[in-house]
């Protein structure tokens, strides 16, 4: 699940080269939707296991991309924060 999200995000970022993120975000819609779906469908046990695993080089690259593009990061977080936070709360991952 985790690697498929990252692959989608990397493909989306490569395809648009940063340009479309400043437009209407159609690819970001798709990626954010899949991330939300992943969290909604994952069990708490699956999320705990994923949290304990080290980030892959691809994940680190994507995180760096989000750090380097504040607009993309803001839009991504705005779309996924509530569903992820709710699931993490249900699983006891945040107080």
C-alpha atoms as one frame of an Amber mdcrd trajectory, in Angstrom:
protein
   0.000   0.000   0.000   2.692   2.426   1.069   4.867   1.843  -1.978   1.946
   2.174  -4.387   1.120   5.601  -2.960   4.712   6.697  -3.271   4.966   5.389
  -6.812   1.829   7.292  -7.759   3.134  10.473  -6.186   6.489  10.123  -7.938
   4.835   9.472 -11.301   2.524  12.414 -10.831   5.381  14.703  -9.869   7.523
  13.577 -12.782   4.662  13.902 -15.242   3.872  17.468 -14.342   7.355  18.644
 -13.504   5.999  20.899 -10.817   3.985  23.030 -13.274   0.505  21.590 -12.896
   0.684  21.725  -9.111   0.235  25.472  -9.436  -2.818  24.967 -11.639  -5.929
  22.968 -10.726  -4.173  19.935  -9.186  -5.839  17.094 -11.128  -3.005  14.642
 -10.423  -2.783  15.720  -6.827  -6.495  14.914  -6.537  -5.799  11.357  -7.657
  -2.783  10.837  -5.389  -4.453  12.378  -2.345  -7.544  10.272  -2.966  -5.488
   7.099  -2.974  -3.677   8.073   0.210  -6.981   8.729   1.961  -8.355   5.427
   0.670  -5.256   3.607   1.937  -5.705   4.976   5.441  -9.432   4.311   5.493
  -8.948   0.687   4.419  -5.870  -0.135   6.506  -6.156  -1.843   9.832  -4.537
  -0.278  12.860  -2.056  -3.145  12.943  -1.022  -2.445   9.340  -0.509   1.233
  10.147   1.606   0.423  13.212   3.818  -1.883  11.123   4.230   0.737   8.395
   5.088   3.412  10.958   7.919   1.305  12.374   9.529   0.621   8.991  12.315
   2.898   7.714  11.540   5.116   4.752  12.684   3.869   1.365  14.901   6.044
  -0.844  11.832   6.783  -3.009   9.841   7.890   0.032  12.699  10.122   1.120
  12.826  11.637  -2.370   9.106  12.363  -2.318   9.328  13.881   1.138  12.131
  16.126  -0.097  10.000  17.132  -3.080   7.179  18.140  -0.730   9.643  20.058
   1.449  10.936  21.916  -1.602   7.503  22.918  -2.928   5.454  24.644  -0.226
   2.388  25.053  -2.442   2.298  21.355  -3.338   2.895  20.381   0.272   0.139
  22.672   1.532  -2.374  21.391  -0.980  -1.449  17.758  -0.294  -1.736  18.197
   3.464  -5.028  20.059   3.150  -6.490  17.097   1.284  -5.208  14.212   3.399
  -4.800  15.590   6.927  -8.285  15.065   8.348  -8.803  11.452   7.191  -5.283
  10.451   8.239  -5.561  12.162  11.622  -8.932  10.528  12.285  -7.576   7.063
  11.508  -4.468   7.649  13.607  -6.671   8.804  16.494  -8.831   5.658  16.184
  -5.689   3.523  16.257  -4.210   5.280  19.298  -1.318   6.675  17.287  -2.048
  10.237  18.407  -3.611  11.395  21.680
